[in-house]
């Protein structure tokens, strides 16, 4: 799989060393500065690439830091507020890493998501930062929900790629329209096979879902992703993705918890 860096919180000297190792978590503060990942539209062929995203509409709210982590009693679903004015719930037995972000890199391309939840952390002892499932959200600027969803779905080639091996086989299902917080959203489900194993406990298959939707802060469009590793002990059923996606709603600005609308 692509080089994976998860921001948690170590000294800068260790970061420089860890960045040389495949899959070893890169450490940073629990509440990091603004993470990269709010991408602008890809320019048409033959035109110059844009170095900055289009400006947000006047008065559009924006957050430099993610909202504080929401702590709930054990056994309850865990809400994660995001920088995009949206909240989603992870199951009670997942790890809440709402203040961090994760980046996958293959070659000179990378994919970044924040507001992270994960399951089965360190299930594969030989692979640092291994997880059975992961969720997160990022933003897109300068594209509609259809273009944003397709752009994010193509990120599977980076997330599950490996420059030391042939690329995985990535199969895209037809996009479907869903509703999130009363607004039109677009979902892609991507099946990935032939993932290169660096360790015997690494997955060879995965299901990757993305949903692009209207955002209410930081970027005009938000993109949610959930990846479920398959063909390994403890793998989750795809119905978990459906369940988590169904919880996405607009954040209640009064108390920081999604209002379910």
Secondary structure by P-SEA (a helix, b strand, c coil): ccbbbbbccccaaaaaaaaaccccbbbcccccccccccccccccccbbbbcccccccccbbbbcccccbbbbccccbbbbbccccbbbbcccccccccccbbbbbcccccccccccccccccccccccccccccccccccccccaaaaaaaaaaccccccccccccccbbbbccbbbbbcccbbbbbbbbbbcccccccccccccbbbbbbbccccccccbbbbbbbbbccccccccaaaaaaaaaacccccccccccccc
